[in-house]
Amino acid sequence: MSEDTMDATPGLVARLDAAETEAGVVRLRHRSYELLDLSPGASVVDVGCGTGRAVAELHQRGAAAIGVDPDELMIATARRRWPGADFRMGSAESLPLPDQAVSGYRADKVLHVLPDPSAALAEAHRVLTPGGRIVLVGQDWDALMIDSSHPELTRAILRSQADSLPNPQVARSYRNLLLDAGFQDVAVEAHTSIFTEPGFLPMVEAFAAKADAAGSVTVEQSGAWLREQQFRAAMGRLFVAVPMMVASARRS
């Protein structure tokens, strides 16, 4: 799933590829698998599967994994990369699955792009078997941090990024959303992903471009801010911190 939009582009796929291989992201992804607590052969749906990495990794762990994404480019990329895996077009609010079809449900960085996250969780409750596990992973876009010599400009750029999303703060609501949807044994963990490698720079560049396009900053301001971030990356001084929430629960 896109980090800020439901419509994929080749550039977005490249940015997601770069982010998915960062050590902190890998650890968090594998933590989500642990929280699913799947038995060998158990079925699990990865909602907003993007290019399919999690589906492939869950399959390697012995699960019968299904990837669902609303974007044709993402699904086409996933099918090309992981031939033989089960990828389906569909939305989080209307999954291509019958009632009580899976033992596990995973959505990683998905709910913040949805107008109505509660509708997605109602759908999750529908497709899970009694006792099935749900795991949500997501960033709090209003808490993202980037080290910069221009703090006010950084605030404006990050605020513009958050404001472009339907639900930038939804991760801090995971617990109550799950309780409202009828899930039990709800638990939430807080993790902070740290990015210092130049491979994360395209995501930072996308933040600046979005703020520029929205008129939140001037072209000159975004250019100056971005040049500093590029210099920091070249000197090994890039620092981006992304607070992540990982919520898990059980269907009654």
Backbone as CSV, one residue per row, in Angstrom:
resi,resn,N_x,N_y,N_z,CA_x,CA_y,CA_z,C_x,C_y,C_z
1,MET,0.850,-1.194,0.000,0.000,0.000,0.000,0.874,1.227,0.000
2,SER,0.432,2.239,-0.703,1.153,3.492,-0.746,1.250,4.120,0.626
3,GLU,2.334,4.884,0.827,2.467,5.584,2.085,1.582,6.803,2.166
4,ASP,1.060,7.305,1.069,0.260,8.514,1.149,-0.873,8.581,0.146
5,THR,-1.064,7.545,-0.638,-2.108,7.582,-1.648,-2.493,6.180,-2.035
6,MET,-3.659,6.020,-2.597,-4.090,4.716,-3.058,-3.620,4.435,-4.484
7,ASP,-3.069,5.431,-5.187,-2.681,5.273,-6.578,-1.182,5.088,-6.699
8,ALA,-0.737,3.928,-7.145,0.683,3.622,-7.231,1.286,4.188,-8.502
9,THR,2.577,4.474,-8.438,3.369,4.878,-9.586,4.681,4.120,-9.515
10,PRO,5.428,4.023,-10.635,6.742,3.378,-10.558,7.657,4.026,-9.527
11,GLY,7.566,5.363,-9.387,8.379,6.041,-8.386,8.028,5.621,-6.980
12,LEU,6.738,5.459,-6.721,6.292,5.005,-5.407,6.788,3.589,-5.135
13,VAL,6.709,2.716,-6.123,7.192,1.348,-5.951,8.664,1.356,-5.568
14,ALA,9.458,2.208,-6.205,10.877,2.306,-5.882,11.081,2.790,-4.450
15,ARG,10.278,3.776,-4.010,10.412,4.276,-2.641,10.020,3.207,-1.626
16,LEU,8.966,2.467,-1.922,8.559,1.395,-1.018,9.627,0.305,-0.938
17,ASP,10.218,-0.031,-2.072,11.290,-1.028,-2.084,12.435,-0.604,-1.184
18,ALA,12.811,0.681,-1.266,13.909,1.186,-0.445,13.555,1.110,1.032
19,ALA,12.331,1.503,1.374,11.925,1.510,2.781,11.802,0.089,3.340
20,GLU,11.304,-0.843,2.539,11.030,-2.193,3.031,12.285,-2.963,3.420
21,THR,13.441,-2.562,2.922,14.678,-3.277,3.231,15.444,-2.654,4.386
22,GLU,14.972,-1.526,4.919,15.613,-0.921,6.089,15.475,-1.872,7.281
23,ALA,16.541,-1.945,8.088,16.592,-2.929,9.175,15.415,-2.776,10.138
24,GLY,15.090,-1.548,10.505,13.991,-1.337,11.442,12.652,-1.756,10.873
25,VAL,12.452,-1.518,9.594,11.201,-1.902,8.934,11.095,-3.424,8.870
26,VAL,12.213,-4.075,8.577,12.231,-5.540,8.525,11.880,-6.119,9.896
27,ARG,12.483,-5.563,10.948,12.183,-6.063,12.303,10.710,-5.892,12.646
28,LEU,10.154,-4.756,12.290,8.748,-4.503,12.604,7.829,-5.427,11.811
29,ARG,8.187,-5.677,10.561,7.381,-6.582,9.738,7.387,-7.983,10.359
30,HIS,8.543,-8.430,10.790,8.620,-9.766,11.375,7.934,-9.816,12.752
31,ARG,7.933,-8.692,13.452,7.181,-8.651,14.711,5.692,-8.834,14.439
32,SER,5.210,-8.264,13.342,3.793,-8.429,13.007,3.464,-9.888,12.715
33,TYR,4.405,-10.608,12.117,4.172,-12.036,11.857,4.084,-12.808,13.174
34,GLU,4.962,-12.454,14.116,4.928,-13.132,15.419,3.583,-12.916,16.106
35,LEU,3.069,-11.705,16.027,1.809,-11.394,16.697,0.612,-12.079,16.042
36,LEU,0.724,-12.428,14.771,-0.346,-13.187,14.124,-0.485,-14.578,14.731
37,ASP,0.644,-15.134,15.196,0.640,-16.422,15.903,-0.077,-17.501,15.090
38,LEU,0.367,-17.653,13.847,-0.293,-18.587,12.939,0.252,-20.002,13.079
39,SER,-0.637,-20.965,13.004,-0.231,-22.365,12.948,0.199,-22.699,11.524
40,PRO,1.047,-23.718,11.347,1.450,-24.105,9.986,0.236,-24.395,9.108
41,GLY,0.229,-23.810,7.929,-0.867,-24.016,6.998,-2.054,-23.098,7.197
42,ALA,-2.018,-22.269,8.246,-3.141,-21.376,8.512,-3.243,-20.308,7.425
43,SER,-4.462,-19.884,7.150,-4.691,-18.873,6.122,-4.605,-17.483,6.735
44,VAL,-4.048,-16.546,5.963,-3.902,-15.169,6.422,-4.031,-14.241,5.230
45,VAL,-4.670,-13.105,5.432,-4.776,-12.116,4.371,-3.934,-10.907,4.749
46,ASP,-3.132,-10.447,3.795,-2.349,-9.231,3.961,-3.051,-8.142,3.155
47,VAL,-3.689,-7.216,3.842,-4.512,-6.189,3.203,-3.652,-4.969,2.897
48,GLY,-3.747,-4.496,1.657,-2.833,-3.452,1.219,-1.448,-4.040,1.015
49,CYS,-1.392,-5.178,0.327,-0.158,-5.974,0.242,0.931,-5.323,-0.586
50,GLY,0.589,-4.304,-1.377,1.605,-3.641,-2.183,2.273,-4.609,-3.135
51,THR,3.598,-4.610,-3.138,4.344,-5.453,-4.067,4.531,-6.876,-3.569
52,GLY,3.942,-7.226,-2.426,3.821,-8.627,-2.035,4.902,-9.214,-1.163
53,ARG,5.808,-8.395,-0.659,6.904,-8.952,0.141,6.399,-9.707,1.372
54,ALA,5.443,-9.138,2.093,4.941,-9.800,3.295,4.243,-11.111,2.963
55,VAL,3.511,-11.145,1.854,2.852,-12.378,1.436,3.885,-13.474,1.201
56,ALA,4.975,-13.124,0.522,6.033,-14.096,0.261,6.685,-14.566,1.560
57,GLU,6.922,-13.636,2.480,7.557,-14.005,3.743,6.637,-14.852,4.619
58,LEU,5.357,-14.542,4.607,4.410,-15.366,5.364,4.326,-16.772,4.775
59,HIS,4.377,-16.858,3.454,4.386,-18.168,2.805,5.623,-18.965,3.226
60,GLN,6.764,-18.298,3.312,7.990,-18.961,3.744,7.881,-19.478,5.173
61,ARG,7.028,-18.838,5.962,6.806,-19.270,7.343,5.750,-20.374,7.437
62,GLY,5.233,-20.816,6.313,4.291,-21.925,6.304,2.837,-21.537,6.263
63,ALA,2.543,-20.252,6.105,1.152,-19.807,6.067,0.606,-19.863,4.641
64,ALA,-0.707,-20.009,4.533,-1.391,-19.885,3.246,-1.811,-18.429,3.108
65,ALA,-0.929,-17.626,2.517,-1.104,-16.181,2.515,-1.796,-15.689,1.250
66,ILE,-2.671,-14.724,1.435,-3.391,-14.065,0.347,-3.079,-12.573,0.420
67,GLY,-2.686,-11.984,-0.693,-2.433,-10.559,-0.737,-3.559,-9.837,-1.456
68,VAL,-4.049,-8.759,-0.867,-5.129,-7.967,-1.465,-4.678,-6.512,-1.549
69,ASP,-4.893,-5.905,-2.706,-4.548,-4.495,-2.879,-5.489,-3.892,-3.924
70,PRO,-5.847,-2.612,-3.777,-6.759,-1.998,-4.745,-6.073,-1.474,-5.996
71,ASP,-4.750,-1.515,-6.025,-4.032,-0.890,-7.121,-3.519,-1.928,-8.130
72,GLU,-3.844,-1.722,-9.385,-3.468,-2.682,-10.430,-1.952,-2.804,-10.579
73,LEU,-1.237,-1.684,-10.496,0.213,-1.729,-10.639,0.845,-2.539,-9.513
74,MET,0.364,-2.337,-8.291,0.892,-3.099,-7.167,0.660,-4.592,-7.343
75,ILE,-0.549,-4.959,-7.715,-0.866,-6.368,-7.894,-0.058,-6.960,-9.050
76,ALA,0.078,-6.230,-10.139,0.863,-6.717,-11.273,2.315,-6.908,-10.873
77,THR,2.859,-5.976,-10.094,4.241,-6.091,-9.633,4.399,-7.285,-8.703
78,ALA,3.441,-7.453,-7.789,3.499,-8.578,-6.857,3.444,-9.914,-7.594
79,ARG,2.550,-10.023,-8.561,2.429,-11.282,-9.298,3.689,-11.581,-10.097
80,ARG,4.331,-10.538,-10.606,5.575,-10.733,-11.358,6.720,-11.154,-10.437
81,ARG,6.776,-10.557,-9.263,7.878,-10.847,-8.344,7.725,-12.181,-7.629
82,TRP,6.486,-12.546,-7.335,6.245,-13.750,-6.539,5.272,-14.662,-7.291
83,PRO,5.696,-15.249,-8.401,4.799,-16.105,-9.194,4.308,-17.293,-8.372
84,GLY,3.052,-17.576,-8.540,2.450,-18.680,-7.800,1.773,-18.262,-6.525
85,ALA,2.089,-17.069,-6.019,1.417,-16.583,-4.815,0.011,-16.088,-5.171
86,ASP,-0.828,-15.990,-4.157,-2.230,-15.616,-4.354,-2.412,-14.117,-4.110
87,PHE,-2.539,-13.358,-5.194,-2.767,-11.916,-5.096,-4.101,-11.580,-5.763
88,ARG,-4.888,-10.725,-5.095,-6.219,-10.392,-5.584,-6.453,-8.883,-5.507
89,MET,-7.153,-8.382,-6.509,-7.587,-6.997,-6.464,-8.728,-6.872,-5.456
90,GLY,-8.701,-5.827,-4.667,-9.784,-5.610,-3.717,-9.438,-4.502,-2.747
91,SER,-10.437,-3.985,-2.083,-10.228,-2.902,-1.123,-10.353,-3.431,0.301
92,ALA,-9.824,-2.664,1.245,-9.919,-3.039,2.649,-11.357,-3.059,3.137
93,GLU,-12.200,-2.247,2.510,-13.604,-2.182,2.920,-14.467,-3.252,2.268
94,SER,-13.945,-3.925,1.245,-14.714,-4.962,0.551,-13.747,-6.042,0.064
95,LEU,-13.369,-6.916,0.954,-12.364,-7.933,0.635,-12.962,-9.055,-0.204
96,PRO,-12.185,-9.573,-1.155,-12.665,-10.669,-1.998,-12.549,-12.019,-1.298
97,LEU,-13.213,-12.116,-0.141,-13.158,-13.315,0.688,-14.537,-13.580,1.277
98,PRO,-14.892,-14.859,1.452,-16.161,-15.161,2.124,-16.053,-14.942,3.631
99,ASP,-17.166,-15.062,4.320,-17.184,-14.921,5.774,-16.293,-15.978,6.419
100,GLN,-15.609,-15.572,7.492,-14.795,-16.491,8.303,-13.851,-17.326,7.442
101,ALA,-13.143,-16.655,6.537,-12.303,-17.361,5.566,-10.849,-17.511,5.999
102,VAL,-10.381,-16.660,6.925,-8.951,-16.666,7.255,-8.752,-16.661,8.767
103,SER,-7.597,-17.170,9.180,-7.245,-17.205,10.600,-6.432,-15.988,11.020
104,GLY,-5.907,-15.261,10.027,-5.104,-14.093,10.333,-5.392,-12.954,9.377
105,TYR,-5.287,-11.741,9.896,-5.513,-10.525,9.109,-4.394,-9.559,9.455
106,ARG,-3.745,-9.048,8.431,-2.646,-8.101,8.634,-2.839,-6.900,7.718
107,ALA,-2.692,-5.699,8.281,-2.742,-4.471,7.488,-1.601,-3.573,7.948
108,ASP,-0.657,-3.348,7.083,0.562,-2.599,7.396,0.543,-1.268,6.640
109,LYS,0.456,-0.176,7.386,0.448,1.174,6.805,-0.688,1.328,5.793
110,VAL,-1.894,1.012,6.233,-3.075,1.029,5.374,-4.151,1.994,5.869
111,LEU,-4.475,1.944,7.153,-5.670,2.636,7.633,-5.600,4.157,7.486
112,HIS,-4.406,4.719,7.436,-4.322,6.181,7.346,-4.772,6.710,5.978
113,VAL,-4.837,5.855,4.966,-5.296,6.321,3.649,-6.786,6.063,3.437
114,LEU,-7.462,5.518,4.441,-8.879,5.194,4.298,-9.757,6.296,4.894
115,PRO,-10.818,6.667,4.187,-11.745,7.667,4.749,-12.458,7.175,5.999
116,ASP,-12.717,5.852,6.067,-13.459,5.288,7.188,-12.769,4.006,7.667
117,PRO,-11.743,4.122,8.518,-11.046,2.927,9.000,-11.963,1.927,9.693
118,SER,-13.019,2.393,10.338,-13.916,1.473,11.038,-14.594,0.507,10.070
119,ALA,-14.831,0.938,8.844,-15.429,0.047,7.851,-14.468,-1.082,7.506
120,ALA,-13.176,-0.773,7.445,-12.178,-1.807,7.169,-12.099,-2.816,8.310
121,LEU,-12.216,-2.342,9.544,-12.146,-3.262,10.676,-13.413,-4.115,10.793
122,ALA,-14.545,-3.569,10.395,-15.756,-4.390,10.339,-15.588,-5.501,9.306
123,GLU,-14.932,-5.185,8.204,-14.670,-6.186,7.172,-13.660,-7.216,7.666
124,ALA,-12.673,-6.770,8.421,-11.714,-7.703,9.009,-12.422,-8.679,9.937
125,HIS,-13.326,-8.163,10.739,-14.085,-9.023,11.657,-14.903,-10.042,10.878
126,ARG,-15.435,-9.635,9.747,-16.249,-10.540,8.923,-15.443,-11.707,8.382
127,VAL,-14.236,-11.444,7.879,-13.482,-12.495,7.182,-12.671,-13.373,8.127
128,LEU,-12.484,-12.949,9.377,-11.715,-13.748,10.321,-12.573,-14.852,10.941
129,THR,-11.950,-15.982,11.175,-12.601,-17.056,11.907,-12.661,-16.693,13.391
130,PRO,-13.586,-17.251,14.148,-13.579,-17.036,15.607,-12.225,-17.447,16.187
131,GLY,-11.644,-16.576,16.982,-10.316,-16.813,17.520,-9.193,-16.341,16.620
132,GLY,-9.536,-15.890,15.420,-8.519,-15.413,14.485,-7.856,-14.136,14.971
133,ARG,-6.646,-13.917,14.500,-5.834,-12.792,14.973,-5.779,-11.680,13.929
134,ILE,-5.795,-10.436,14.416,-5.626,-9.270,13.564,-4.419,-8.485,14.059
135,VAL,-3.613,-7.999,13.117,-2.458,-7.164,13.448,-2.474,-5.939,12.538
136,LEU,-2.398,-4.770,13.149,-2.335,-3.501,12.429,-0.988,-2.846,12.691
137,VAL,-0.378,-2.346,11.644,0.887,-1.620,11.771,0.716,-0.276,11.075
138,GLY,1.132,0.791,11.727,0.997,2.077,11.069,1.749,3.183,11.765
139,GLN,2.116,4.201,10.990,2.826,5.345,11.529,1.854,6.445,11.928
140,ASP,2.279,7.231,12.909,1.538,8.434,13.283,2.172,9.592,12.519
141,TRP,1.473,10.045,11.484,2.054,11.047,10.594,2.204,12.409,11.257
142,ASP,1.489,12.672,12.334,1.647,13.937,13.043,2.764,13.895,14.075
143,ALA,3.471,12.783,14.147,4.572,12.665,15.100,5.908,12.386,14.417
144,LEU,5.929,12.384,13.101,7.156,12.097,12.352,8.198,13.185,12.606
145,MET,9.471,12.808,12.686,10.559,13.737,12.995,11.659,13.665,11.944
146,ILE,12.163,14.824,11.550,13.309,14.917,10.658,14.261,15.965,11.214
147,ASP,15.518,15.596,11.402,16.507,16.555,11.884,16.830,17.550,10.782
148,SER,16.824,18.833,11.141,17.042,19.876,10.155,17.512,21.143,10.845
149,SER,18.251,21.959,10.113,18.656,23.276,10.617,17.532,24.293,10.458
150,HIS,16.415,23.861,9.862,15.281,24.757,9.612,14.027,24.146,10.247
151,PRO,13.904,24.207,11.590,12.792,23.516,12.267,11.413,24.007,11.862
152,GLU,11.234,25.302,11.688,9.912,25.805,11.313,9.514,25.330,9.921
153,LEU,10.481,25.332,9.017,10.221,24.860,7.658,9.930,23.361,7.671
154,THR,10.651,22.639,8.503,10.413,21.197,8.629,9.005,20.930,9.139
155,ARG,8.565,21.712,10.133,7.192,21.553,10.641,6.166,21.779,9.534
156,ALA,6.394,22.804,8.721,5.443,23.116,7.643,5.390,21.992,6.619
157,ILE,6.541,21.440,6.290,6.597,20.366,5.295,5.940,19.097,5.829
158,LEU,6.226,18.749,7.077,5.631,17.539,7.645,4.138,17.724,7.914
159,ARG,3.740,18.926,8.277,2.301,19.192,8.460,1.560,19.049,7.137
160,SER,2.175,19.514,6.060,1.555,19.381,4.745,1.393,17.918,4.362
161,GLN,2.399,17.108,4.677,2.312,15.672,4.410,1.156,15.053,5.189
162,ALA,1.078,15.369,6.484,0.010,14.813,7.309,-1.363,15.271,6.823
163,ASP,-1.459,16.545,6.463,-2.755,17.090,6.047,-3.241,16.509,4.723
164,SER,-2.347,15.903,3.956,-2.745,15.324,2.670,-3.421,13.963,2.833
165,LEU,-3.410,13.433,4.049,-3.931,12.089,4.303,-5.314,12.143,4.939
166,PRO,-6.177,11.174,4.621,-7.510,11.158,5.236,-7.479,10.995,6.757
167,ASN,-6.546,10.167,7.269,-6.498,9.882,8.706,-5.054,9.776,9.195
168,PRO,-4.353,10.915,9.273,-2.928,10.864,9.626,-2.655,10.374,11.039
169,GLN,-3.627,10.508,11.956,-3.422,10.120,13.345,-4.072,8.782,13.701
170,VAL,-4.499,8.027,12.714,-5.293,6.838,13.018,-4.530,5.812,13.843
171,ALA,-3.209,5.759,13.730,-2.451,4.748,14.473,-2.637,4.887,15.977
172,ARG,-2.786,6.126,16.459,-2.984,6.304,17.900,-4.395,5.903,18.332
173,SER,-5.260,5.622,17.358,-6.635,5.195,17.643,-6.834,3.698,17.436
174,TYR,-5.784,2.968,17.101,-5.940,1.539,16.823,-6.660,0.802,17.949
175,ARG,-6.262,1.064,19.177,-6.843,0.309,20.295,-8.349,0.509,20.365
176,ASN,-8.780,1.756,20.342,-10.215,2.010,20.461,-10.989,1.555,19.232
177,LEU,-10.391,1.668,18.060,-11.053,1.185,16.852,-11.270,-0.326,16.916
178,LEU,-10.284,-1.054,17.405,-10.413,-2.508,17.515,-11.463,-2.881,18.557
179,LEU,-11.457,-2.171,19.676,-12.474,-2.433,20.693,-13.871,-2.138,20.160
180,ASP,-14.008,-1.032,19.449,-15.309,-0.671,18.885,-15.798,-1.703,17.876
181,ALA,-14.838,-2.364,17.182,-15.198,-3.355,16.168,-15.503,-4.723,16.773
182,GLY,-15.379,-4.843,18.102,-15.735,-6.093,18.755,-14.599,-7.057,18.980
183,PHE,-13.359,-6.615,18.781,-12.210,-7.492,19.008,-11.874,-7.560,20.495
184,GLN,-11.207,-8.642,20.876,-10.828,-8.870,22.260,-9.310,-8.978,22.393
185,ASP,-8.840,-8.943,23.633,-7.409,-9.070,23.939,-6.575,-8.078,23.121
186,VAL,-7.035,-6.845,23.090,-6.357,-5.819,22.296,-5.081,-5.371,23.006
187,ALA,-3.992,-5.355,22.271,-2.707,-4.893,22.810,-2.050,-3.983,21.774
188,VAL,-1.335,-2.974,22.256,-0.664,-2.029,21.370,0.782,-1.867,21.803
189,GLU,1.676,-1.932,20.838,3.092,-1.683,21.062,3.510,-0.433,20.304
190,ALA,4.446,0.327,20.874,4.996,1.501,20.199,6.444,1.219,19.812
191,HIS,6.763,1.448,18.571,8.123,1.295,18.056,8.481,2.577,17.300
192,THR,9.745,2.896,17.267,10.185,4.031,16.469,11.197,3.547,15.447
193,SER,10.868,3.731,14.180,11.779,3.360,13.101,12.706,4.538,12.820
194,ILE,13.996,4.278,12.781,15.006,5.301,12.535,15.619,5.071,11.161
195,PHE,15.664,6.124,10.354,16.235,6.034,9.012,17.391,7.015,8.896
196,THR,18.565,6.497,8.582,19.760,7.332,8.425,20.470,7.092,7.100
197,GLU,20.006,6.119,6.348,20.676,5.766,5.112,20.168,6.600,3.936
198,PRO,21.013,6.869,2.939,20.585,7.651,1.769,19.424,7.029,1.007
199,GLY,19.203,5.726,1.176,18.109,5.064,0.481,16.742,5.604,0.867
200,PHE,16.659,6.287,2.026,15.376,6.849,2.448,15.167,8.248,1.886
201,LEU,16.184,8.804,1.244,16.097,10.176,0.739,14.941,10.386,-0.249
202,PRO,14.627,9.451,-1.153,13.475,9.681,-2.046,12.168,9.955,-1.313
203,MET,11.980,9.351,-0.140,10.769,9.621,0.631,10.787,11.057,1.149
204,VAL,11.956,11.507,1.605,12.100,12.890,2.076,11.860,13.856,0.923
205,GLU,12.368,13.528,-0.240,12.156,14.367,-1.419,10.675,14.448,-1.773
206,ALA,9.957,13.346,-1.578,8.516,13.342,-1.856,7.774,14.256,-0.888
207,PHE,8.212,14.314,0.373,7.589,15.219,1.335,7.727,16.670,0.867
208,ALA,8.935,17.034,0.434,9.184,18.403,-0.010,8.355,18.734,-1.244
209,ALA,8.288,17.807,-2.182,7.531,18.041,-3.412,6.050,18.218,-3.113
210,LYS,5.537,17.439,-2.171,4.113,17.546,-1.838,3.808,18.888,-1.177
211,ALA,4.678,19.335,-0.272,4.477,20.626,0.387,4.550,21.759,-0.614
212,ASP,5.466,21.646,-1.557,5.607,22.648,-2.611,4.334,22.696,-3.462
213,ALA,3.857,21.526,-3.876,2.666,21.464,-4.724,1.427,21.985,-4.006
214,ALA,1.373,21.777,-2.696,0.211,22.220,-1.917,0.268,23.708,-1.586
215,GLY,1.403,24.340,-1.861,1.547,25.752,-1.533,1.843,26.005,-0.072
216,SER,2.215,24.948,0.653,2.528,25.094,2.075,3.858,25.808,2.284
217,VAL,4.757,25.660,1.314,6.047,26.349,1.318,6.308,26.845,-0.095
218,THR,7.250,27.746,-0.241,7.593,28.232,-1.572,8.569,27.275,-2.239
219,VAL,8.725,27.437,-3.530,9.695,26.626,-4.264,11.092,26.837,-3.703
220,GLU,11.410,28.068,-3.375,12.732,28.373,-2.826,12.929,27.714,-1.465
221,GLN,11.885,27.735,-0.638,11.984,27.117,0.680,12.146,25.611,0.596
222,SER,11.320,24.975,-0.230,11.425,23.514,-0.351,12.761,23.118,-0.946
223,GLY,13.256,23.922,-1.902,14.550,23.626,-2.504,15.681,23.730,-1.504
224,ALA,15.664,24.773,-0.688,16.709,24.946,0.317,16.661,23.831,1.357
225,TRP,15.435,23.507,1.793,15.277,22.437,2.784,15.772,21.109,2.222
226,LEU,15.410,20.823,0.980,15.788,19.559,0.378,17.292,19.479,0.143
227,ARG,17.910,20.584,-0.252,19.365,20.576,-0.457,20.095,20.246,0.846
228,GLU,19.572,20.773,1.948,20.208,20.441,3.232,20.067,18.951,3.538
229,GLN,18.867,18.386,3.294,18.664,16.959,3.549,19.543,16.104,2.634
230,GLN,19.709,16.509,1.408,20.581,15.789,0.485,22.034,15.851,0.941
231,PHE,22.437,17.020,1.436,23.796,17.159,1.964,23.978,16.267,3.191
232,ARG,22.984,16.280,4.076,23.062,15.413,5.250,23.190,13.942,4.847
233,ALA,22.404,13.539,3.852,22.471,12.150,3.397,23.852,11.824,2.845
234,ALA,24.424,12.745,2.057,25.749,12.523,1.470,26.832,12.429,2.547
235,MET,26.636,13.143,3.662,27.621,13.162,4.743,27.326,12.128,5.828
236,GLY,26.319,11.297,5.607,25.956,10.303,6.610,25.259,10.891,7.817
237,ARG,24.576,12.041,7.644,23.936,12.737,8.753,22.414,12.803,8.624
238,LEU,21.841,12.061,7.703,20.384,12.035,7.590,19.784,11.397,8.837
239,PHE,18.690,11.988,9.345,18.017,11.398,10.501,16.515,11.627,10.378
240,VAL,15.793,10.522,10.235,14.333,10.539,10.179,13.825,9.517,11.195
241,ALA,12.906,9.930,12.040,12.312,9.033,13.035,10.813,8.958,12.808
242,VAL,10.303,7.734,12.722,8.889,7.524,12.425,8.271,6.671,13.542
243,PRO,7.469,7.284,14.420,6.784,6.497,15.452,5.760,5.551,14.824
244,MET,5.850,4.289,15.186,4.984,3.257,14.640,4.198,2.597,15.763
245,MET,2.931,2.323,15.498,2.091,1.571,16.418,1.814,0.188,15.823
246,VAL,1.899,-0.814,16.668,1.583,-2.187,16.265,0.502,-2.696,17.211
247,ALA,-0.670,-2.898,16.669,-1.802,-3.341,17.479,-2.189,-4.765,17.089
248,SER,-2.530,-5.558,18.068,-2.978,-6.927,17.813,-4.213,-7.215,18.655
249,ALA,-5.030,-8.130,18.157,-6.263,-8.477,18.859,-6.777,-9.813,18.351
250,ARG,-7.813,-10.287,18.995,-8.408,-11.580,18.656,-9.894,-11.394,18.384
251,ARG,-10.379,-12.099,17.348,-11.819,-12.095,17.072,-12.502,-13.068,18.009
252,SER,-13.583,-12.650,18.601,-14.312,-13.523,19.531,-15.039,-14.619,18.764
